[in-house]
Each structure stands twice: as C-alpha cells, then as structure tokens.
Amino acid sequence: MKVTPTSGVAAGLLLLLLTIAACSSPGPEDAASQAGWDKGAMVTAANPHATAAGMEMLRRGGHAVDAAIAAHAVLGLVEPQSSGIGGGAFMLVYQRENGALVMHDGRELAPAGVTADMFMADGEVMGFLEAWQGGIAVGVPGAIALYEDTHKKYGKLPWADLFQPAINLAANGFEVSPRMAGFLPRMASVTRLDENPGTAQYFFPQGQPLQAGHLLKNPEYANTLRRIAAEGKSAFYRGSIAEAIVAATRADPHPGSLGLEDLANYRTVERASVCGPYRQLRVCAGPPPSSGISQIMMLRIYQHLAEDAGTRDEQLAAFVDAQRLVYADRDHFVGDPDHVDVPVRQLVDPSYLDHRAGQRFAPGATPEHGDPEGFAAGRELASSWAADRTEEVPGTSHLSVVDSEGNAVSMTATVEAPFGSSRWVGGFLLNNQMTDFAREYHPDTRPQANAIAASKRPRSSMSPVMVFDESGELFMVSGSPGGNNIPAYVFKSLVAVLDWGMTPAAAVAFPNITARGEKVRVEVNVEPGPEIANALKARGYTVEEREGENSGLHVIVVTDDTLLGAADPRREGTVEYLAREE
C-alpha cells in the first residue's frame, strides 16, 4: 500500500476522503506467509541520543526490543522530565515471523498498603500539586522488569550491551537540551524539584537551574545501570536500590506505603493486543489498562460519521465527534482488567460502534457514556461504575522501532507528571503514577472503574498502536505522550495518514485537535489551526484555542520499498533509517 503525500499540511482537511474499496481484513497472523523483509530498519525517538542508541543495537543485528530498551535507558537520562526507570511503560511487540502481537504491560502498581480514600481529607480531594509531590503518589516502577522480561523473550544481543550507550553518556556527560532546561524554572515554582535531596543538587547546581548546552554528568545513574546490567532486574527490585526507593517514598511530605515486598513482588503482564477493521486495514492496539482500544473505537465511529460528510467541515465535525463519544466511554469503562470487568469485546464491536455513532451529542452538550453491554444484550443495563474524569498530566515519551527483519515495537513510557514525584534515587526520578487513579472517593457511592486499590494498575491514556495492510503486513507504527490528550494525538496520526493521504511528517505536524467533554481544544499556532478553530466555532462547538501542545508522536510507515518516519516537531526527536544493504 502506497502513501500518497498531499500538497501540504493544510491540504489535509481540504481534501475529500480517499475512496478505498472495502475488502476483508486479514489479521497480522497472516504475515508469516509473506516474503522476506527488504524495507530496512528504523528508530524514531524523542531525543537524538536515544535514537542513536537504538540504531546502534539494530546495526549490530539486534531485535526491535533490544533497540527499544537501549533507547529508553538513554531517554531516562537525557529526558528525565518525561520517563525513566523509576516509572513504567507499555511495549507493543510484533514478531513478523509468526505474526504474534503482544502488549507487555510494565505499568506501575499500587502498593499493597494503599486505601481508596488516600487522596481525601475531610471529604475533599487533595489538590493535584500537593498529591503530585507526596510520597503517596509513587507506584511500584515497572520499567526494569519490562526490560528484562521482553529481552528474555525477544532479545538477540547480550543484556549488558543494551545499557552501554546510556552508561557512557551518564559517565562522560551530555549537553542539556533546550526542552529539559526550559522545564526547570517552571518546576521550581510548583514542585519540590529544587528542594528535594538529589534533585536540588543535580538540576539546580549552586541553586540555579541547568542551562541548555551545559555538559551534565550523572555518575549515580551510570552506577545504577552497571548493577542492572550485571545482575538483572533483581538489582533494582531487591537490595540497596530497592531500600533507597522505599526510603524516598516514605519521606515527608505525605509519605507513601510502598515497601520492599511491593518491589520484590512486581510482575509484568503479557496481554493480547486488541484489533479491529478499518476499511481494508486492521488496526491493533494495547488493551486496558492502556487506552489503545480508543483508536479502534474512534476510527470506526469516524468512518461511519464521515461516510456522508461531503465537505471539509463535515469531516472535521466527524473527527471531533468520534473523539467526544469515545472519550466518554473510555473515561467510564476502562480500568485495570485484572481488577475490574472492562467490556473490551463489546466496546470494539463494530455493531456497537455504528450504534454509538448515532448518539452524537450537540456541539455544546456534555457527552455521556454509552451502554455497550446493554447493546450486546439487546436491553438497557445500568452501569456499575461511577463517573470519572481523572486528569493525566503530560510527563511521558514514545518511541517506535522497526528492525531489519520487520519486527516492530511501539513503546510508550512515563513517570506521569513532569519529573515524576521529584523524588531521587540512584540518579533517576520516581514516578507519581498513583495520581492517575480516580482520586475522589465517597464511601456511600459506586466506585469508579479506575478507583484506587492495592496491587492495581492505574488507567493510562497511553495508546501504542500498529496498523496492518490487507495482506497482513505491517503498515504503520504510532504512539504519543501527552496525558489525557494521547488518544486524540494518536488518532490524528492515523486518520491523517490513512484517510487524508499525508506523509508521516505532515501528519504529526498537523494541528492537534482534542475533543474530550464539552470543549474542543485546537492548536492554533500551527497552520491551518486558526481556520479549523473558526470552522468548529461556526458549527457551535466550544473551542479552546491552544498553543504549545505536548504531543510527541513518533511514527513509522511502511511503503512498497522503504520506511518513512517522523518525529514530532513539538519535541526534540529524530528519525534514523538503516538501509538493508548496510
């Protein structure tokens, strides 16, 4: 399947939908029958050092997972505001040889000692800033376990080799990027980053925030990675590193309950991907507790609504309303499937989604969730969950990899808010992932699907996704950071490439449009953002004009003879390609 570029970014929504003949949608399991891979390999990640580390692994014959681990270990050093080994991640892995597609869930876990009302005081919810900087915000980190478990299953290169690029950078130093430096003055006014032990000295030497271009060394991180490289994940989840994590978590203010047993008992989970048809393609995404299913849902509803959309503005309304309907369902039904019954099969059922498309809300109305279980049963059923509009703050990163054998990784990783909980251990930051749970709790009402519970994973907006063509071959890899806006960002990348005929670069650069709840956010500092905002206003939508969106889309598209990649221009990412003959 070829990618047909448009004449420019602004042309995307000015064109009518491409006419694509409907046909059957074979799953990725059919890919094993295809010919050998001749497209080369590619890495796209949020920092040039990370991209280079991933490519080093691919040049040495490594698997896409090897590249992803090496790249992310570097991201934790050079982009600590977004992700790191003190946080968690979802890794969607595709094996071309047998067509297997699995999401490895390395999401953080709630400690055993948490309570449903831990963020409540005198009947009121603790403010986000207060909760964010408290020890109670720290969940059990999952990244290192994810590294080891996926490497054991897929890795081709020696375990220790994957950490060498990050160790070298940490020991020898790297230049502080403008993005990291730009965050620091703002963090000093709202967090404890400039006060806490370790973070104050590292990010604010002599009391001043690091400047872009400063050569920064992190010998603590180098030593932590050397231990992990030598001893495996046990070096992180047991012994002195684990003890330091517990001590940092239990420090004031608002000390948490995380203990050594929580760390020692952490396990990743292998979850089957969720797939659905989109025209002649097949879209596969991470299941709950990720929000990957939102991509399948949005695309189907958009397809239904756009069928009768003859003008650009009608297509735009379809794009917005698909988001509004799916966010309402996602917010209500998605949680940790090991703790709550998430009706995934019903939510992605094409019949339900076509029915849901008929429930469009007026532009100024508040969207409400649907009833997928009642629809499947042919009657109305009352939901067992309470309403939930939990906000996730952007502090996340995404990377996409295709290796020289056609295997692929879509990995989204996070420490939750910028710089996580601002708590420092062994050269890295601990997450504040507990604030991704529904923090409001009232004992006399129904709980939310995403309510706090011991050993539960919080719902995540992270949405790693892959698309397969009519032959079952890999066609596209995508994902993004951005907190609650992630489903909208990823949806934009898919529609822009699959329907609007854009190149990956044009797709990721196109203005972000997020429609969750009553308002529609439109990025107006990117063309044709102002035109889009005005068109939506004219149709009655409540539009919030925005600048400085936090997307970080990293996309790879497979063409007939090569790979096309894109890194979001809103961040500092890069793309590197390895031709087959190399």
N, C-alpha and C positions, 0 to 999 in steps of 0.2 A: 504494500500500500504506500503510495507516494504522499509526501506532504506538499501541499500546494501553497506557496507563500502568497500573501496578499500584497498589494502595492504599498502598504504601510500600516502601522498600528491603528491609526484612526479609521482605516477602511474596514476593520473587523466587524463592527456592528452596523456598518453601512451596507454590507452585503446581505442578500437573502441567504438562507441556509443552503449549504450544498445539498444537492439531491443525491441521496445514496440509496441504492437498491437494497431492499430488505432480503436477507437470506438467513440461513441457520447460523448459530453462533457456537462453534465448537469450543470446548474449554482448552486451557493450556495443557491438559494431559495429552492432547494430540500432537504436541510439539516434538515428541520423541521420534516421530516418523519423518521429520523434516531433514533436509540435507545439512551438512556441516556448517558451522558458523564462519562467516567470512566478512563480518562487518567491522572487526577491530574491537577495541575496548575503550571505556571512558569513565572518568570520575568527575563529578561536579559537587563541590562542597563550599562552605561559607567562608573559607579563608585560603589563600594561596598555599600556605604551608601544609594545610590539611589535604588539599587536592594533590600536592606533590607527594605526600606520604602515601596516599592511596595508590597513585600511579607507580610509585617505586615497587609496591607489592605486585601490581599487575605486570610490570616489566620482568619481574622475577618468576612469573608463572603462577602467581597466587590466585586464589579464588576471589570472587567479589566480596565474600565475607572477610577474608584477610585484609583487603583494601579498606573495607568499611571500618574495621577495628582500628587499623593504623591511623586512618584519617580522623576518627573520633577521638582517639587518645591525644592527638595533636589539638583538636578543637577545644578540648578541656583545658589546654594550656593557653592558647592564643585567643580564645573567645570564651573566657570563663563566665561572662555575663549570660551566656545562653545555655550551655550544657557542660557536662563533665562527668567524671567517675563518681562524684558524690550525688548523682541523680539517676535517672532511668531512661529507658528507650523502648521503642518498638522497632523490630527489624523484620521486614517482609522479605523473604528469600525465595528466589525462583531458581530451580535446577532444570536447565534445559534438557539434559539427557533423559530424564524421566518425567518431566512436566510437573514435578512436585512444586507446590507453592504454599508456604507455611509462614505464619507470623509468629515470631519468637517474642514473647511478652516479657520484657525486662522492666516493667513498670514498678515503681516503688510500692511498698506495702505499709499499711498502718501497723504500728507496734501493737503487741498483744494487750498493752495496758491502756489503750485509748478508751474514751467514752463518747457517746453520741452527743453529749452536751459540752464537750471540752472547749468549744469556742463561744459558749454562752456565759453571761454574768448578769444576775438579777433580771432575767427574762429578755435581755438584749444581746444581740450578736456583737462579739468583739470586732472592732474596726479592722479592716484588712491590713493596714500598715502595722498595727500592733500584733496581729496574728502572724503576719509575714516574718517578722523579726524575732518571734518567740521560738524556743526550743520545741514547743508542741507542734510546730509546723513541719518538722523533719520526719520524713518517712524513711523506711529501710531502703538504701540505694540498691538499684538493680543492674547498673551498667556493667560492672566487672563480671558478675555471674553471666550476664548475657554474652559478653566477650567469650568467656571460656566455653560455655555450652554450645554456642554456634561454631566456634573454632573446632571443637571436637567432632562436630557433625560434618562440617564442610571444608575446613581449613586444609590448605596444601603446604603452606610454609611453616617453619618452626614457630611455636608460640612466642618465644622470646624475641624473635626478629620483628614481630609486629609493633613492639614498643620502642624500638631503637630510634626511629625518627623523632618521637616525642621526647625521649630521654636526651638525645643530642641537643635539641632545641632548648630544653629546660636547663641543661647544664651550661651550654655555650651562650645562650641568650637569643632573643628575638626582638625585633622592633615592635613596640606597642603600636597597634593600629589606631587610626583616627576614630573608629567606631568605639573601641574599648575606652579610649581616652575621653571621648565625648560623653560617655555614661557617667564617669566618676564624679564630676562636680554635682550632678543631679542626685546621685546616690548619697552624697554626704549630707544633703538636706532632708532626706526622707528615710534613710536606713542607718544601721549601726556599722556599716562597712568601714567607716573611718574611725571607729572606736573599738571594735572587737579585736581580741588578741589574734595576731597573724595577719588579718586583713588590713588593719591600720598600717602596719609596717610595710606590707607588700604593695598595696595600691596607693598609699599616701605617704611615701618616704619623706621624712622631715616635715610631716604634716601637710604636704602638698600633693594634689592628685597627679598621677603619672601623666606625662605629656606624650603625644603622638611622636613616634620616632625614637623614644627612649629605649636603650638596649636593656631588656628586662631578663633577669635570670631567676630560675625557680629551682634551686637545688633540692628543696624538700620534695617537690613533685618528681624530680628525677629519681630520688631515692625510693619513693613510694612505687614508682613504675618498675624500678630494678627488682624490688622484692616480689612484685606481682609477676614479673617476667620469669623469675627464678622459681617461685613457689606456687604459682597459680592463684586461683581465687581465694584459697584458704588464707593467704597472706592478708587479704582485705577483710574477710568476714570473721576471722579469729585472731587472737593475739593482740599485739600492741596497737595496730591500726584500728582494730575494732574497739579497743578500750578508749582510744582517743576520740573516736566518733561518739561513743556513749557519753564521755565526759563533756564534749562540746554541746551535745544535745541537751544534757541535763543542767547546763549552766543557765543562770538568770539572763534576761527576764523570761518569764513564763516557761520554766523548764519542762521538757518533754519526758515521756516514759520509756523511750527506746532503750532497750537493754541488750546485753551480749547474746542472749538467747534469740532475740529477734534477728540479729545479724546472722548467727550460726544457722538459723532455720530458713533463711531466704532461699527460694527456688524460683527459677524462671518457668514459664509455661509455654508449651507449643500449642498454638491454636490454628485450626484450619482457616484458610482465607475464605472470605465470602465473595461470591461472584454473581454478576448479573449481566444480561444482554444490553447492549446499547447499539442500535442499528445493526450492522453486521459484525460488530466488535463484541468483545467480552471484557468487562471491567471487573477487576478483582482487588479487594482491599482488606485492610486489617479489621478483624471483628472487635466487638466490645472486649475490654473497656476502652479501646480506641473508638474514634468516630468515623472510621473508614467506611462503614456502611452508608454514611450520609452521601458519599459520592455516587453510589449506585442509585440511591433514592432520588437525589437531585437530578441526575441525568435522565432518569425515566420520566419524572414529572415534567422536566423541561421539554423533553421530546414530545410528550403529549400536548403540552400547552403551546409549543411552538409550531405544531402542525398547521394550525390555522392562522399563524402570525405572518401576515404578508408584508408588514412594514418593519423597519428597524426598531421603532419604538415599541411595537407589539412584541418583538423578540426580546427586547430589553425587559419588558414587563414580565414575560415568561421566565426569564433568567432570575429576576428578583423574586417572583412569587414561588418558584421552586425552592429557593433558599428559605423563604419565610415558613413554608409548610414543613420542610424537613427539619429545620432547627427546632420547631415546636415539638415534633416527635422525638428528635434526639434528646432534647433537654428533659423530656418527661420519662422516656423508657430506658435510656442507656445507663448502665452501671457495670459493676464487676460481675460477669456471668457466673463466677464461682460462688457468688453470694445472693444474687437476685436472678429472677427468671426474665431475661431480656428476650422479647419476642422477635428475634432476628429474622427467622424464616418468614414471618408474617409481614415484617416491616419492609423487606426487599421483594416481596411478592409483586410481580408486575400488575396483577389484578387489583391489589390494594392500592398501589401507587397510581394507577389510572383512576381509580375511585377517588383517591386523595386529591388528585389534580382538579377534580370537580368541586373541591371545597375551598377554592380560592377566597381569600378574605379581601374586603375592600381595602384600598391603599392605606387608609388611615386607621384601620381596625387592628386590634391585637390578635395575632394568630394564636389559635389553640390547638392542642394535640389532637390527633385522630384516634381511631379505635381499631387498630389492626387485628386484634384478637377477636373483637366482636364482628368485624367484617368477615373474617375467615369462618366464624361460627354461624354467620347469617343472622345475627341478632346483636343488639347493643349490650355491651358489657361495661360495667363501671371499672375504672382503673383502680388498682390497688396502691398507686403511688401518689404522693403529694406533688404539687408544683415545685419546680426547681429551675432557677435562672442563675446558677453559680457562674461567677465571672472568673475566667482564667487570664492571668496577666502574662504578656509575651515575654518569655525567657527561654527560648527553645531554638534548636538548629535542625537542619535537614541536609542529608546527603544522598545522592543517587549514584549507583555504580553498575556498569555492565562489564563483565570480564571477557577475555579472549575466547571463551567457549560459549558465550551467550548467556551465562548465568547472570542474575541481577539481584541487587539489593536496593530497597527503598527503606531508609532508616531515619526516623525522627527521634531526636533525643532532647532531654530537657532537665533543667534544675528548677522549673516553674517560673518564678518571677526573676527579673534581672539580678544576677549574682546570688540566686537562691536565698537561703536564710541568712546570708552574710556570716556564716559560721565556718571556720577554717580548720582543716585537719590535714596534715601531711602534704601541704601545697595545693590543696583543692578545696572547693566550696561544697557545703552540704545543701541539699535541696530544701524547699519549703512546700513540698508536694501535698501535705495534708490540707492546705488551703484550697486544693482542687475538689475536695469533698463539699457537699452542701453543709455549710457551717451553721445554718439556723436549725434549731431543734426545739420542738414543743411536744412534751410527752403525751398530750391529750389529742394529738392529730396524727394522721397517717404519715409514715416516714417517706422520704424521697428515695428513689432507686439508687441515688448516689449519696445516701446518708453514710455517716462515719460508722465503721465497725472494725473490730480487731482483725488483723491479717487480711484486710480487704484492700483492693487496689482502687484508687480514685478514678472516676471517669476522666477521660482525656479527649481533647479536641484533635489530637494528633491523628493524621489520616494518611498513612503511607498507602500508595496505590500503584497498580500496574494495569496496563491495557494490552490485550492480545487481539491479533487480527483474525480474519475469517479462517485462516489456516491453523490457528492455534499458536502462531509465533508471537514472540514478544514484540510489541509495537511502541510502548511508552512507559516510562517510569517517572513518577512525580511525587511531590510532597512539599510541605512548607512548615515553618514555625508561624507563630502569630496568635497564640492564645485562642480565645473563642472564635477568632476570625479564620482559623486554619481551614475548616470545611469550605468556607467561601473562597479562600485563596486557591485551594487545590481545584475546586470546581471550575473556577475561572480558567485555570491552565488547561483543563480537559476540554471544556467547551471551545476555547479559543483555538486549540489545535484540531480537534475532531470535527467541529462544526463550522468555525469561522475561517478555516484554512490558513491559520497563522503559522509561522515558524515558531519553534520553541522560544527564541529570543523575543520575538514580538509578543508572544502570549504572556510571558512572565512580566514584560514591561508594561503591558496594558493596564489601565487604571483598575485598582481594586474596588469592588462593589460588594458590600456586605449587608445582608438583609436578615437580621435576627430581631424578632419582636416588632415594635411599632415603627422603628426608624430604619432608614436605608442610608448607610454610610457610603459616600462616594469620594474617591481620591481625586481632588481637583487640581493638584499641581502636576499632573501628568495628562497629556492630551490623549483622547478627547474628553477628559474628565468633566470640565465645565459644561460641555454640550450634553453629556449624559445626565448630569445633575439637573440641568434645566428641563430636559425631556421628562425625567421622573417627577419633578415638581409639577409639570403641566398635567400629568396624569393623576395627581392628587396624593402622591407619596410624601411622607415627612422625611425630607432629605437632610442629612447632616454632612456638610462639606468638610472634608478632612485633608490634611497634608501629613507627610511623614509616616505612611503606613508601615507596619512591621513585618510584611511578608518577607520570606526568604526562600522562594521557590527554586528548586534545583531539579531540572527536567532533562530527560534524555528521550529522544525519539529515534526509532529505527526506520531508515529509508531502504530503498532497494539495494543500495550498495555501501552504505556507511551509517554512521551515527551522528545525529545533530544534538548538541547540548546547549543548555542555557543556565546561567546563574543570575539570580535576581539582582538587578542594578541597585536596589534599595539597600543591599548589604555589600560585603566585600568578597563575595565568592568568585570562583574561577572555574573554568572547564579545561580539562586536558584530554586529548584523544591519542590513542595508541593504534596506529595502523597495523593491519595484520602482518605485513612484511617485516615490521620491526621485531 
